[in-house]
């Protein structure tokens, strides 16, 4: 029987984070330390940790025994991708923690073709063959699960709840942005606009986008854990509030650049094999991808009612730009290369 006391608001906690060295995990650590919580990390040591934070080196697939004999008030699982691994972690920690937070994703939803998806909307499912395939490809350091991603996360949610019923908080973010983002999906626009010149941008200026600053997400998640909240929550920016044009204009204002924006139609970009979301971050074709029409309109009223708040977009842009300038790279993982962008601009102008 678990006799552990659940987390209590405004009381320093002992917090275990599975992962904790990249993006959201790193910001969760910073937010926890700022709140005077005691933090322990469990990870493989592939990335540096915040200074002074206790780290237990181990692989969650093989080394959970290293956590035996310890006690924490709560655990945050930022790295769970396979349901059997999440189940094993929950089982190993069931009598060692009072509360389990699983970082999931909005990709768990089976249908985002219509705006307004809520936490009660149906989740995607996987066949036994698909699940076996996911386990089979989990052999590399960074396995790519592709279209199985959402279904795996949904099964991970269920695995945690099956082991620790009534003690699991499930967070379902969409696109997380801000400093330390190793995906560069938002960083690309911040950096590209700051560079100035003619910028190729997708679709229409009035297209709505939806994302959340990693620092807002981390702070709110910690407050939820402190209050011992459970259940599932969509953690996202407010839908229908921010357009692509707003984002680009704010990027220009914050950086003080003299960038100009050339909008390319969906038809042109698809004809030129420009990949949505990767070559053109934040862009989802409206006509070519009707199954994603609600992807940028996820309902987050439940989280807002539970205290989720959002900083101004210019704060997010400024922090992202400052982080990038302190850690510049020759290439970003998302967005167009300068040569590709210039080639596309040339083709676009020749058609007008």
C-alpha positions as CSV (number, residue, x, y, z in Angstrom):
1,X,0.0,0.0,0.0
2,X,1.3,3.5,-0.9
3,X,1.4,5.7,2.2
4,X,3.1,8.6,0.5
5,X,1.7,12.1,1.1
6,X,0.6,13.9,-2.1
7,X,2.2,17.2,-3.1
8,X,0.9,20.2,-1.3
9,X,0.8,23.8,-2.8
10,X,3.5,26.2,-1.5
11,X,5.4,23.4,0.2
12,X,8.9,22.5,-1.1
13,X,8.8,19.1,-2.8
14,X,11.2,16.4,-3.7
15,X,10.7,16.1,-7.4
16,X,12.0,13.4,-9.8
17,X,12.2,14.2,-13.5
18,X,12.7,11.4,-16.0
19,X,14.8,13.2,-18.7
20,X,15.1,16.8,-17.7
21,X,18.0,18.0,-19.9
22,X,16.3,19.1,-23.1
23,X,13.8,21.9,-23.8
24,X,10.7,21.4,-21.6
25,X,12.6,19.2,-19.2
26,X,15.3,21.8,-18.7
27,X,12.7,24.5,-18.1
28,X,10.8,22.3,-15.7
29,X,14.1,22.0,-13.7
30,X,14.6,25.8,-13.7
31,X,11.0,26.4,-12.7
32,X,11.2,23.8,-9.9
33,X,14.5,25.3,-8.5
34,X,13.0,28.8,-8.6
35,X,10.2,27.5,-6.4
36,X,12.8,25.9,-4.0
37,X,11.9,22.4,-4.8
38,X,14.6,19.7,-4.6
39,X,15.2,18.1,-8.0
40,X,16.6,14.7,-9.0
41,X,17.0,13.8,-12.6
42,X,17.1,10.3,-14.1
43,X,18.5,10.1,-17.6
44,X,21.2,8.6,-19.8
45,X,23.5,11.6,-19.5
46,X,23.5,12.4,-23.2
47,X,22.9,16.1,-22.5
48,X,24.2,18.5,-19.8
49,X,22.1,19.1,-16.8
50,X,21.5,22.3,-14.8
51,X,24.4,23.0,-12.5
52,X,24.0,21.5,-9.0
53,X,21.1,19.2,-9.8
54,X,21.4,15.6,-8.6
55,X,21.4,13.2,-11.6
56,X,21.1,9.4,-11.5
57,X,22.6,8.0,-14.7
58,X,20.6,5.3,-16.2
59,X,18.4,4.0,-19.1
60,X,14.7,3.9,-18.3
61,X,14.5,0.6,-20.2
62,X,17.1,-1.2,-18.2
63,X,18.1,0.7,-15.1
64,X,15.0,1.5,-13.1
65,X,16.4,-0.5,-10.2
66,X,18.6,2.5,-9.6
67,X,15.6,4.3,-8.3
68,X,14.7,1.7,-5.7
69,X,14.9,2.8,-2.1
70,X,14.4,6.5,-2.8
71,X,11.3,8.6,-2.1
72,X,9.9,11.6,-4.0
73,X,6.7,13.6,-3.7
74,X,6.2,13.6,-7.4
75,X,7.7,12.5,-10.7
76,X,7.5,14.1,-14.1
77,X,7.9,11.8,-17.1
78,X,9.2,14.0,-20.0
79,X,10.7,11.2,-22.0
80,X,8.1,8.4,-22.2
81,X,7.5,7.2,-25.7
82,X,6.7,3.5,-25.4
83,X,3.8,2.2,-23.3
84,X,5.7,-0.7,-21.8
85,X,8.5,1.7,-20.7
86,X,6.0,4.1,-19.1
87,X,4.3,1.2,-17.4
88,X,7.6,-0.1,-16.0
89,X,8.5,3.3,-14.7
90,X,5.1,3.8,-13.0
91,X,5.4,0.3,-11.5
92,X,8.9,1.0,-10.2
93,X,7.8,4.3,-8.7
94,X,4.3,3.5,-7.6
95,X,5.2,3.2,-3.9
96,X,8.0,5.8,-4.1
97,X,6.0,8.9,-5.4
98,X,2.6,10.3,-4.6
99,X,1.9,11.9,-8.0
100,X,2.9,11.1,-11.6
101,X,2.9,13.7,-14.4
102,X,3.1,12.4,-18.0
103,X,4.0,14.8,-20.7
104,X,1.9,13.7,-23.7
105,X,0.9,15.6,-26.9
106,X,-2.1,16.9,-28.8
107,X,-1.2,14.3,-31.4
108,X,-3.0,11.7,-29.3
109,X,-6.3,12.9,-30.8
110,X,-7.8,10.7,-33.5
111,X,-9.5,13.5,-35.4
112,X,-8.4,17.1,-35.6
113,X,-10.2,17.9,-38.9
114,X,-12.6,20.2,-37.0
115,X,-11.6,23.0,-34.6
116,X,-12.4,22.7,-30.9
117,X,-10.9,19.4,-29.9
118,X,-11.3,18.9,-26.1
119,X,-9.7,16.5,-23.6
120,X,-12.8,14.3,-24.0
121,X,-12.3,13.9,-27.8
122,X,-11.5,10.3,-29.0
123,X,-7.9,9.3,-29.0
124,X,-6.0,7.6,-31.8
125,X,-5.4,3.9,-31.5
126,X,-2.8,1.5,-32.8
127,X,-3.2,-2.1,-34.0
128,X,-1.1,-4.8,-32.3
129,X,1.0,-5.0,-35.5
130,X,1.7,-1.2,-35.3
131,X,2.7,-1.5,-31.7
132,X,5.0,-4.4,-32.4
133,X,6.6,-2.4,-35.2
134,X,7.2,0.5,-32.8
135,X,8.9,-1.8,-30.4
136,X,11.0,-3.3,-33.2
137,X,12.3,0.1,-34.4
138,X,13.2,1.2,-30.8
139,X,16.8,0.2,-31.3
140,X,18.6,3.4,-32.3
141,X,19.5,6.3,-30.1
142,X,16.8,8.5,-31.7
143,X,14.2,6.3,-33.2
144,X,11.7,7.9,-35.5
145,X,8.2,6.7,-34.8
146,X,6.5,8.9,-37.5
147,X,2.7,8.3,-37.8
148,X,2.8,6.0,-34.7
149,X,3.8,8.9,-32.4
150,X,0.3,10.0,-31.4
151,X,-1.0,6.4,-30.8
152,X,2.1,5.6,-28.8
153,X,1.6,8.6,-26.6
154,X,-2.1,7.7,-26.1
155,X,-1.1,4.2,-25.0
156,X,1.6,5.7,-22.7
157,X,-1.1,7.8,-21.0
158,X,-3.2,4.7,-20.4
159,X,-0.2,2.7,-19.1
160,X,0.5,5.3,-16.4
161,X,-3.1,5.6,-15.3
162,X,-3.5,1.8,-15.2
163,X,-0.7,1.5,-12.6
164,X,-1.4,4.7,-10.6
165,X,-5.2,5.3,-10.9
166,X,-6.2,8.7,-9.5
167,X,-2.6,9.9,-9.2
168,X,-1.8,10.8,-12.8
169,X,-1.7,14.3,-14.4
170,X,-1.5,14.2,-18.2
171,X,-0.4,17.3,-20.1
172,X,-1.1,17.5,-23.8
173,X,0.9,20.3,-25.4
174,X,0.9,21.2,-29.0
175,X,3.8,23.1,-30.5
176,X,6.1,24.2,-27.7
177,X,8.3,27.2,-28.5
178,X,11.0,29.4,-26.9
179,X,14.6,29.3,-25.8
180,X,16.3,25.9,-25.9
181,X,14.1,24.5,-28.6
182,X,16.2,22.0,-30.4
183,X,13.6,21.5,-33.2
184,X,14.0,25.1,-34.5
185,X,10.4,25.1,-35.8
186,X,9.7,28.5,-34.2
187,X,13.3,29.6,-34.0
188,X,13.6,29.6,-37.8
189,X,11.2,32.5,-38.2
190,X,12.8,34.5,-35.3
191,X,16.3,34.1,-36.8
192,X,15.3,34.4,-40.4
193,X,13.4,37.7,-39.9
194,X,16.2,39.1,-37.8
195,X,18.6,38.4,-40.7
196,X,16.5,40.8,-42.8
197,X,16.0,41.0,-46.6
198,X,13.1,39.4,-48.6
199,X,11.6,36.5,-46.6
200,X,9.5,33.8,-48.3
201,X,6.5,33.1,-46.1
202,X,3.7,30.6,-46.6
203,X,0.0,31.0,-47.2
204,X,-1.9,34.0,-45.9
205,X,-1.1,36.6,-43.2
206,X,-4.5,36.0,-41.6
207,X,-3.9,32.3,-41.0
208,X,-4.2,31.5,-37.3
209,X,-1.4,29.7,-35.5
210,X,-1.3,28.2,-32.0
211,X,1.6,27.4,-29.8
212,X,2.8,27.8,-26.2
213,X,6.0,29.3,-24.6
214,X,8.0,26.6,-22.9
215,X,8.4,28.8,-19.8
216,X,4.6,29.3,-19.4
217,X,4.1,25.5,-19.8
218,X,6.8,24.7,-17.3
219,X,5.6,27.2,-14.7
220,X,2.0,26.0,-15.0
221,X,2.9,22.3,-14.9
222,X,4.7,22.9,-11.6
223,X,1.7,24.7,-10.1
224,X,-0.5,21.8,-11.1
225,X,1.8,19.3,-9.4
226,X,1.9,21.5,-6.3
227,X,-1.9,21.4,-6.2
228,X,-1.9,17.6,-6.7
229,X,-4.1,18.0,-9.9
230,X,-4.9,15.0,-11.9
231,X,-6.6,14.3,-15.2
232,X,-5.8,15.3,-18.8
233,X,-5.3,18.9,-19.9
234,X,-4.6,20.5,-23.3
235,X,-1.8,22.9,-22.8
236,X,-1.7,25.4,-25.7
237,X,-2.0,29.0,-26.6
238,X,-5.5,30.4,-27.0
239,X,-7.0,29.4,-30.4
240,X,-8.0,32.1,-32.9
241,X,-5.9,34.8,-31.2
242,X,-2.6,35.0,-33.1
243,X,-2.0,35.0,-36.9
244,X,1.1,34.2,-38.9
245,X,1.2,37.8,-39.9
246,X,1.2,38.8,-36.2
247,X,4.1,36.5,-35.5
248,X,6.2,37.8,-38.4
249,X,5.5,41.4,-37.6
250,X,6.5,40.9,-34.0
251,X,9.7,39.1,-35.1
252,X,10.5,42.1,-37.2
253,X,9.7,44.6,-34.4
254,X,11.7,42.7,-31.7
255,X,14.8,42.3,-33.9
256,X,14.6,45.7,-35.5
257,X,15.2,44.2,-38.9
258,X,14.2,45.6,-42.3
259,X,12.8,42.3,-43.5
260,X,10.1,42.3,-46.1
261,X,7.6,39.4,-46.5
262,X,6.7,37.7,-49.8
263,X,3.7,35.5,-49.3
264,X,3.6,32.3,-51.4
265,X,0.4,30.4,-52.2
266,X,-0.3,26.9,-51.0
267,X,-0.5,25.8,-54.7
268,X,3.0,27.3,-55.4
269,X,4.7,25.8,-52.4
270,X,3.3,22.3,-52.9
271,X,4.2,22.4,-56.6
272,X,7.7,23.2,-55.6
273,X,7.7,20.3,-53.0
274,X,8.1,22.6,-50.0
275,X,7.3,20.4,-47.0
276,X,4.8,21.8,-44.6
277,X,5.9,22.2,-40.9
278,X,9.5,21.3,-41.6
279,X,10.6,23.4,-44.7
280,X,8.0,26.0,-43.7
281,X,7.4,25.8,-39.9
282,X,3.9,26.7,-38.6
283,X,2.4,26.1,-42.1
284,X,-0.3,23.5,-42.6
285,X,-1.9,23.5,-46.1
286,X,-5.6,24.3,-45.8
287,X,-6.8,22.6,-49.0
288,X,-4.3,19.8,-49.2
289,X,-4.6,18.7,-45.6
290,X,-8.3,19.0,-44.6
291,X,-7.7,16.4,-41.8
292,X,-5.5,19.0,-40.0
293,X,-7.9,22.0,-40.2
294,X,-8.4,21.9,-36.4
295,X,-4.8,21.3,-35.5
296,X,-4.2,25.0,-34.7
297,X,-7.5,25.4,-32.9
298,X,-7.3,23.0,-30.0
299,X,-9.5,23.9,-27.0
300,X,-7.5,24.8,-23.9
301,X,-10.3,26.2,-21.7
302,X,-9.8,23.5,-19.1
303,X,-6.1,24.5,-18.6
304,X,-6.9,28.2,-18.6
305,X,-9.5,27.5,-16.0
306,X,-6.8,25.7,-14.0
307,X,-4.5,28.8,-14.1
308,X,-2.6,28.5,-17.4
309,X,-1.5,32.0,-18.4
310,X,0.4,33.3,-21.5
311,X,3.2,35.9,-21.8
312,X,3.2,38.4,-24.7
313,X,4.5,37.0,-28.0
314,X,7.3,39.6,-28.1
315,X,8.7,38.2,-24.9
316,X,8.8,34.7,-26.5
317,X,10.5,36.1,-29.6
318,X,13.1,38.2,-27.7
319,X,14.0,35.2,-25.4
320,X,14.3,32.9,-28.4
321,X,16.5,35.3,-30.3
322,X,18.7,36.0,-27.3
323,X,19.2,32.2,-26.8
324,X,20.0,31.6,-30.4
325,X,22.5,34.5,-30.5
326,X,24.2,33.1,-27.5
327,X,24.3,29.6,-29.2
328,X,24.5,30.3,-33.0
329,X,24.6,27.5,-35.5
330,X,25.4,27.2,-39.2
331,X,22.2,25.4,-40.0
332,X,18.8,25.1,-38.3
333,X,16.9,21.9,-38.2
334,X,13.8,23.4,-39.7
335,X,13.1,26.0,-42.4
336,X,14.6,26.7,-45.8
337,X,18.3,27.1,-46.5
338,X,19.2,30.5,-47.9
339,X,19.9,29.0,-51.3
340,X,16.6,27.2,-51.4
341,X,14.7,30.3,-50.3
342,X,16.4,32.4,-53.0
343,X,15.6,29.9,-55.7
344,X,12.0,29.7,-54.7
345,X,11.7,33.5,-54.6
346,X,13.1,33.7,-58.1
347,X,10.6,31.2,-59.3
348,X,7.8,32.9,-57.6
349,X,8.6,36.3,-59.0
350,X,8.9,34.9,-62.5
351,X,5.3,33.7,-62.3
352,X,3.9,37.1,-61.3
